[in-house]
Amino acid sequence: MAPIDALTAGWYNVFYTAAITVAGAVTLRAGLQRGWRPRVWTMALLAWVAGGVVGAIIPGLVLGELAAARTAIGAIALATLALAVTAR
């Protein structure tokens, strides 16, 4: 999938983006209510989102036609790794 295709994928991307935004906002609010430092917590969430985006792209770049252009497994794996590294 070319980068422009991701922008024109329609309602799927709208709802996908909304789900990530809501999850991030809810998580940020929960962390702030627990007294976690806002700057550090925001950085951790940004790393989580960036890891997910990059992780979704990598399998398609590495495996080409063997992998879907967006994969949930790659997104979850790299997002989790990015969050764990940021948390340390």
N, C-alpha and C positions, 0 to 999 in steps of 0.2 A: 504494500500500500504506500503510495506516495504521500508525503507530508500534507499536501493539499487535500487528499482524500479524507484525512482525519477531520478537516474543517468542514467538509461537505457531507459528512455521514448522517446528518439529520438529527432526528429526535433521540437516537441512541446516545450520541455524544452529549446532548443536552441533559438527559437524565443521568448519565454516568458522571458528568461533571457536577451536577447538583448533588448526587449521592456523596461524592468525595468532599464537596464543600460542607455539606451538613455534618458529615462524620468528623471532619476537622474542627468545625465550630463547636460541636458538642464536646469533643475531647478537650479542646482548649478551655472551654468554660468549666468543665469538671476539674481540670488541673488547677485553674486559677482559684476555684472554690476550696480546693485542698491546700491552698497557700503556696503552690509552687511558683517559682520566679517566672514572671511573664516573658521576659526576654529569652531565657533558656528554653522554656516550654514552646514558645513560638518557633524557635530555631529547630527544635526536635520535630515539630509538625511539618515544617517546610522540608526538612530532610526526608521525612516519611513520604510526602507527596512527590518530591523530586525522585526519590528511589523508586516509587511506584511507576512513574512515567517512564523513566529510563529502563526499568526492569521489564516493562511491557514491550519496549522496542527492541531490546537486545536479541531475544530469540529469533525474531524475524530477520535481523541483520546477519546473525551467525548461521542460521540454518536455511535461510532463503525460503524456497517453496515448501520445504518440509514442515515449517511452522507457520502458524497463523501470524499475521502482521502484528496483532495484539494478543498477548497471552496473559491470562490471569495468574498463572503459576510464576512467570518471571516477575510480574508486578508485585505479587505478594512476597516472593523471596527477597527481592532487592529492597522493597519498602521495609520489611522486617529487619534486614541487615542494617539499613541506614538508620532506623530508629534505635536499634541496639547499640550501634557505634556512637550515635549522638547521646544516648542515655549514659554511656560510660564517661 
